[in-house]
Amino acid sequence: MSTRTLARRAALAGVALTAVVALAACGGGHPTDGGHGRPAAGAASAGASAVDSADVLFAQMMIPHHQQAVRMSELAGSRAADPEVSRLAAQIRAAQAPEIATMTGWLTGWGRPVPSDGPAGGHLPGTDHGMPGMMSDADLARLEGATGGDFDRWFLTMMVAHHEGAVTMARQELADGRHAGARALAQQIVTSQQGEIDTMRKILARR
């Protein structure tokens, strides 16, 4: 799969995500009190009344999205050749694992379903909606089978598309969400992952 194909798939999926969030909002969100909190595990104590449907969808979609990024980054420990790629992968793991715990705590506190760490496709239970930037089983198999320079190239190409999907979801939360903690996390994702996208593109340009 080419870099162009991966990027195009992320962009198209981002359009689909906008429709998903719009449908979720039309389905009736919960009233909000402004959502006091920040992206930390303690924010899970916020009740269901502090969130709307966009906040719930953001957490439910971002959890499996982050889980896949962590799995992809773990592969770099034994496969990457470029030390910069290894450092970047470690940075991604260190950032996203705690965010998974935070969002899991929110959903539990809100009394909403928590996605399981399931297949690479990352679909929400009871829906047919995928998440932008998610890699397929075939994509992951290609990454798992690569080593050295080939791994570095595929990891960077796939992770750029993956991060672009996360940024798309985070911006949707900023547009539609109400919970202060979820919105703060969304802004953090936009800032940090856009920075990582820029870094990865610079590494790719040198190859």
RAVEN-V999686 format. One record per helix or strand of 3 or more residues. SS is the DSSP state (hx for helix, st for strand). FROM is the first residue (numbers start at 1). TO is the last residue. Records with the same first field share a line. If there is no record, write none. Layout:
BEGIN
SS=FROM-TO  FROM-TO
END
This chain:
BEGIN
hx=3-26  41-45  48-50  53-79  83-110  137-144  148-176  180-206
END
